[in-house]
Amino acid sequence: MAFDYSKLWAILKERDMYREELRISTGMSSATLAKLGKNEIVSLEVLGRICEVLKCDIGDIVEYKADKEI
């Protein structure tokens, strides 16, 4: 099981927003931001805060990929 946050990074690029700005505005730790950068699992609470800040849906920032797709 794997998650891909490429959509999140694309949204940030479209909006000229740095990862650090996202980290600060959501109140997430730098460790959590690093997990996102490595496509590791983070809590739904964090994903929810990201959606609130970016005013988007969870499907707009994360994609599930089955092990066969990796």
MARBA-3410 file (N, C-alpha, C, O; in Angstrom, 1 decimal):
70
0.9,-1.2,0.0,0.0,0.0,0.0,0.9,1.2,0.0,1.9,1.3,0.8 ~ 0.6,2.2,-0.8,1.4,3.4,-0.9,0.5,4.6,-1.3,-0.6,4.5,-1.9 ~ 0.9,5.7,-0.8,0.2,7.0,-1.1,1.2,7.9,-1.8,2.4,7.9,-1.6 ~ 0.6,8.7,-2.8,1.4,9.6,-3.6,0.9,11.0,-3.4,-0.3,11.2,-3.6 ~ 1.8,11.9,-3.0,1.4,13.3,-2.7,1.8,14.2,-3.9,1.9,15.4,-3.7
2.0,13.7,-5.1,2.5,14.5,-6.2,1.4,15.6,-6.5,1.8,16.7,-6.9 ~ 0.2,15.3,-6.3,-0.9,16.3,-6.6,-0.7,17.5,-5.6,-1.0,18.6,-6.0 ~ -0.4,17.2,-4.4,-0.2,18.3,-3.4,0.9,19.2,-3.9,0.8,20.4,-3.9 ~ 2.1,18.7,-4.3,3.2,19.5,-4.7,2.8,20.3,-6.0,3.3,21.4,-6.2 ~ 2.0,19.7,-6.9,1.6,20.4,-8.1,0.7,21.6,-7.7,0.8,22.7,-8.3
-0.2,21.4,-6.7,-1.0,22.5,-6.3,-0.2,23.7,-5.7,-0.4,24.8,-6.0 ~ 0.8,23.3,-4.8,1.6,24.3,-4.3,2.4,25.1,-5.3,2.5,26.3,-5.3 ~ 2.9,24.4,-6.4,3.6,25.0,-7.4,2.7,26.0,-8.2,3.0,27.1,-8.5 ~ 1.4,25.6,-8.5,0.4,26.4,-9.2,0.2,27.7,-8.4,0.0,28.7,-9.0 ~ 0.2,27.6,-7.1,-0.2,28.7,-6.2,1.1,29.5,-5.7,0.9,30.4,-4.9
2.2,29.1,-6.3,3.5,29.8,-5.9,3.7,29.8,-4.3,4.0,30.8,-3.7 ~ 3.4,28.6,-3.8,3.5,28.4,-2.3,4.6,27.5,-2.0,4.7,26.4,-2.6 ~ 5.4,27.8,-1.0,6.5,27.0,-0.6,6.0,25.9,0.4,5.0,26.1,1.1 ~ 6.7,24.8,0.5,6.4,23.8,1.4,6.4,24.3,2.8,5.6,23.9,3.7 ~ 7.4,25.1,3.1,7.5,25.7,4.5,6.3,26.6,4.8,5.8,26.6,6.0
5.8,27.3,3.8,4.5,28.1,4.1,3.4,27.2,4.4,2.6,27.5,5.3 ~ 3.3,26.0,3.7,2.2,25.1,4.0,2.4,24.5,5.4,1.4,24.4,6.1 ~ 3.6,24.2,5.8,3.9,23.6,7.1,3.4,24.6,8.2,2.8,24.2,9.1 ~ 3.8,25.8,8.0,3.5,26.8,9.0,2.0,27.1,9.1,1.4,27.2,10.2 ~ 1.3,27.2,7.9,-0.1,27.5,7.9,-1.0,26.4,8.4,-2.1,26.6,8.9
-0.5,25.2,8.3,-1.3,24.0,8.8,-0.9,23.6,10.2,-1.6,22.9,10.9 ~ 0.3,24.1,10.7,0.7,23.8,12.1,1.3,22.4,12.1,1.5,21.9,13.2 ~ 1.7,21.9,11.0,2.3,20.5,11.0,3.8,20.6,11.4,4.4,21.7,11.2 ~ 4.4,19.6,11.9,5.8,19.5,12.2,6.6,19.3,11.0,6.1,18.9,9.9 ~ 7.9,19.7,11.1,8.8,19.4,10.0,9.0,17.9,9.7,9.2,17.6,8.5
8.8,17.1,10.7,8.9,15.7,10.5,7.7,15.2,9.6,7.9,14.3,8.8 ~ 6.5,15.7,9.9,5.4,15.4,9.1,5.5,15.8,7.6,5.2,15.1,6.7 ~ 6.1,17.0,7.4,6.3,17.5,6.1,7.3,16.6,5.4,7.2,16.3,4.2 ~ 8.3,16.1,6.1,9.3,15.2,5.5,8.6,13.9,5.1,9.0,13.3,4.1 ~ 7.7,13.4,5.9,6.9,12.2,5.6,6.2,12.4,4.3,6.1,11.5,3.5
5.5,13.5,4.2,4.8,13.8,2.9,5.8,13.8,1.7,5.4,13.3,0.7 ~ 6.9,14.4,1.9,7.9,14.4,0.9,8.4,13.0,0.4,8.9,12.8,-0.7 ~ 8.3,12.1,1.4,8.8,10.7,1.1,7.6,9.8,0.8,7.7,8.6,0.7 ~ 6.4,10.4,0.6,5.2,9.6,0.3,4.8,8.6,1.4,4.4,7.5,1.1 ~ 5.1,9.0,2.6,4.8,8.1,3.7,3.4,8.4,4.3,2.9,9.5,4.0
2.9,7.6,5.1,1.6,7.8,5.7,1.6,8.9,6.7,2.4,8.9,7.6 ~ 0.6,9.8,6.6,0.4,10.8,7.7,-1.1,10.7,8.1,-1.9,10.1,7.5 ~ -1.4,11.3,9.2,-2.7,11.2,9.7,-3.8,12.0,8.9,-3.4,12.9,8.1 ~ -5.0,11.5,9.0,-6.1,12.2,8.3,-6.3,13.6,8.8,-6.7,14.5,8.1 ~ -5.9,13.8,10.1,-6.1,15.1,10.7,-5.2,16.1,9.9,-5.6,17.2,9.6
-3.9,15.7,9.6,-3.0,16.6,8.9,-3.5,16.8,7.5,-3.5,17.9,7.0 ~ -4.0,15.7,6.8,-4.5,15.9,5.5,-5.7,16.8,5.5,-5.9,17.6,4.5 ~ -6.5,16.7,6.5,-7.7,17.6,6.6,-7.3,19.1,6.8,-7.9,20.0,6.2 ~ -6.3,19.3,7.6,-5.8,20.7,7.7,-5.2,21.3,6.4,-5.4,22.4,6.1 ~ -4.5,20.4,5.7,-4.0,20.8,4.4,-5.2,21.2,3.5,-5.1,22.2,2.8
-6.2,20.4,3.4,-7.4,20.7,2.6,-8.0,22.0,3.0,-8.5,22.7,2.1 ~ -8.1,22.3,4.3,-8.7,23.5,4.8,-7.9,24.7,4.3,-8.5,25.7,3.8 ~ -6.6,24.6,4.4,-5.7,25.7,4.0,-5.8,25.9,2.5,-5.8,27.1,2.0 ~ -5.7,24.8,1.8,-5.7,25.0,0.3,-7.1,25.0,-0.3,-7.3,25.2,-1.5 ~ -8.1,24.9,0.5,-9.5,24.9,0.1,-9.7,23.9,-1.1,-10.2,24.3,-2.2
-9.4,22.6,-0.8,-9.6,21.6,-1.8,-10.1,20.3,-1.1,-10.3,20.3,0.1 ~ -10.3,19.3,-1.9,-10.7,18.0,-1.4,-9.5,17.1,-1.2,-8.5,17.3,-1.8 ~ -9.6,16.1,-0.4,-8.5,15.2,-0.1,-8.0,14.5,-1.4,-6.8,14.2,-1.5 ~ -8.9,14.2,-2.3,-8.5,13.6,-3.6,-7.7,14.5,-4.5,-7.1,14.1,-5.4 ~ -7.7,15.8,-4.1,-6.9,16.8,-4.9,-5.5,16.8,-4.5,-4.6,17.3,-5.2
-5.2,16.2,-3.3,-3.8,16.2,-2.8,-3.1,14.9,-2.6,-1.9,14.8,-2.5 ~ -3.9,13.8,-2.6,-3.3,12.5,-2.3,-3.9,11.4,-3.2,-5.1,11.5,-3.6 ~ -3.1,10.5,-3.6,-3.6,9.4,-4.5,-3.1,8.1,-3.9,-2.0,8.0,-3.6 ~ -4.0,7.1,-3.9,-3.6,5.8,-3.4,-3.1,4.9,-4.6,-3.8,4.9,-5.6 ~ -2.0,4.3,-4.4,-1.5,3.4,-5.4,-1.3,2.0,-4.8,-0.6,1.8,-3.8
-1.9,1.0,-5.5,-1.7,-0.4,-5.0,-0.2,-0.8,-5.2,0.5,-0.2,-6.0 ~ 0.2,-1.7,-4.5,1.6,-2.2,-4.5,2.1,-2.5,-6.0,3.3,-2.3,-6.3 ~ 1.2,-3.0,-6.8,1.5,-3.4,-8.2,1.9,-2.2,-9.0,2.6,-2.3,-10.0 ~ 1.4,-1.0,-8.6,1.6,0.2,-9.4,2.9,0.9,-9.1,3.3,1.8,-9.8 ~ 3.5,0.5,-8.0,4.7,1.2,-7.5,5.9,0.9,-8.4,7.0,1.4,-8.1
END
